[in-house]
Amino acid sequence: MTVKVDVSKLNAVQTRGTLKTGTVLIGLRASASAARATAAGTASVGFSDSTRGGRTFTMGSCQP
């Protein structure tokens, strides 16, 4: 999945300087799933939600 957010919206809520070309960000990697199983007439749902460290990203040009 790719999420795009206007840099001006991120700058409006951040607290440690302006996001600009060359700013280093740290991403998270995540996954989530739900599984349904039926055994002996009983249904159950199992959920999994996992987040782990990702990698760093250096912002390129913020111009379109």
N, C-alpha and C positions, 0 to 999 in steps of 0.2 A: 504494500500500500504506500502511496506517496501522498504526503500532506503538504499543501502549499499555504503559507500564511504571509500576508503582506508585512514586510519588515517594519513599517511604521506602526503596525499594531503590536508587534513584539516589543519594539522600543518603548511603547506607551506603558507597558507593564513590567519591564525589567528594572533592576536596581543597581547594576554594576557597569555602567558605561553604555555607550551607543553601539548597537550591532551594525557593522559595516564590512566592507571588503577586507578580508584577512582575519576577521574574528573567528576564533576556534570554538566550536560547539561540540558537545558530547551527546551522542545519540544512545538510545536504549533499544534493545531488541526484545520483542515480546511475542507471545503466542497465547491464544485462548481457544478452548474447545468445550463442547458439551457432547456427551455420549449417552444414549438411551439403551438400556438392556432389559430384557424380560426373561425371567427364570421362574419356573413353576407358578406362572400366573401372576407374579409380582413384578411390577415395573419399577425401575430405578433410573435416576439420572445422575451421571457423574460429571462434574465440572473440573476443568483444569485451567489455571491462569498463571502464567509464568513470565517474569521480566528479569532480564539479566543485562549486564553491562554490554554496551555496543562498541562503537569506535568513535574516533574524533573526526570532525568535519571542519574544513576551513572554508569559510564563505567566499564565494567568488564575487563577481560584480553583482550589485543589487539593481542594476539598470536593466530594463526590459530589452 
